Amino acid sequence: MAAKSKLAFVFPGQGSQYVGMGKEFCERFAAARETFAEAEEALHAPLTQLCFAGPEDELKLTENTQPAILTLSIAILRSLQAEYGLEPVCVAGHSLGEYSALVAVGALAFADAVRVVRERGRLMQQAVPAGQGSMAVVLGLTAEDLEKICGEAAQGEVVSAANLNGAGQIVIAGAKAAVARAMTLARERGAKRVLELPVSAPFHCALMQPAAEGLKAVLANIEVKPFSIGVITNVTADINTDASRVKDLLARQAVSPVRWEESVKRLEAVAPERVLEIGPGKVLTGLIKRISPKLQADNIETPDDLKKVSA
């Protein structure tokens, strides 16, 4: 790929982690090793060992998962840039991935971002006692249909859309009983599939308000530097280049749905020639291909994937 190609970078969120992630990149690239070392210094924790060897139960803890995925995403990004000198015209990230995107454009220092997302993980976990919240994925219903279903299922409790992922996939979140009622109604009204997700807390709904307030306090001590590459934010599904808005958008993100389908359509309007998903997994690549088939999307999660860059 010629360096002058118009590229967009997107970064994955929680759920893409797996034991062994990042090991090959660190074996091959000094930039990746240095990134993991920087994260360990910032966190005072053995993140490298956790990513490479587990145990899986510890890696799946939200406060560990979030800095682990962020670190690998930036390790791959730095390796890519060291090897090919690539710069994006626009970036986006899914939930946690928005922090990776902000590091990518220079708005957040990597060490600061790693510390913030560990606290974000803790705050989200603490916001709702274990077992009291739930999330479920619903396939085959419109956002409007699901909004009505959630309204009927709430019965004084919280249940709402959390991830508007596109391609007929919407994730709902809220109080456990309310989510269960919404799942039943969704099945009755023709959803193709309804599946409760194995998550530790109901992210991106009103129950995360304590986490949003905690995030405001954490972010108050973090510097956001000016940046010129646009970041498509989860809350607005539009491009932001205003450093003064970043902290408010990140705090609101905790209680707001991730508007991913709209974000991809906004990205398409920027007209990149290719979109690279940088980090573990290829969930976003699959969604992008279904939402905007004209976008050429590829995932970069292992050194072998680098051959896609020069294809």
C-alpha positions, 0 to 999 in steps of 0.5 A: 500500500502506498503511504499516500493512500487515504486510511482510517483506523478503528480500534476494538472494545472489550470482548476481543481479548484472548490469552496469547494476544500480542505475543507475536508482535512483541517477539517481532517488533521493538515498538510493541515491546516498548509499548507493553513496557510503558504500560507496565510502568504506568500501571505497576502491574505485570500486563505482559504476562497476563496478555501472553499467558493469562490466566484467562479469568484474570484477563477477563476482569474489566479492570484488566481487560481494558488496559490490555486491549488498549495496550495491544492496540497501541503496540500494533499501531506503533509497529505499523507506523514504524514499519510503514509510516502510515497516518490516518485521515480519520479514526474511531473506536468502539467504546473502550476503543475510543480511548485507543483512537484518542491516543492514536491522534495524540490527544491522550498520552498513552500512559495516561490513557492506560491508567484512565481505562483501568479506573474506568474498568473498576468504576464500571464494575463497581457501579452495579453490584454483581448479578444485578445487571445484564446485557443481551444482543438482539438480531433482526429488529430495528432500533425503533422496535427495540426502543418500544420493547425496552419501554414496555419491559422497563416497568420502572427499571432501566433497560435500553439500547447500549450498542447500536452496532448495525447490520441488524445487531443491537445490544441492550443493557440494564437491570437483570429482570428488565433485560430478561423481560425485553428479551422475551418481548423481542423473541415474541416480536420476531427477533432472529436471535436473542442472546444474553451476553457473559458480561460483568456489568451493564455497560452504556446505560443509565445504571453507569451514572456512578461510573460516569461521575467517577470518570469525570474526577479521573479525567479532571487530572488528565491533559488532553492535547490539541489534535487535528485528525478527526475522531468519530465519537461514540456519543455523537457519531460525528467527527470531533477535533476539539480537545475541550470536548473530549473529557465530557464526551468520554464521561457521557460515553459511559451512560450513552449508547455506542452509535457504531452504525452511524459512526461507520456511515460518517466514516464512509463520508470521509471516503477513506480508501481503506479501513484498518481495524487495529487490535485484537479480533475482527468484530469491527471489520465484520460490522463495517463490511456489512454496514458499508460494503464499499469500504475495504476493511481489514483487521491487523492483530498479528504480524502475519496480518501486515501483508494486508497492508502492502496488498 
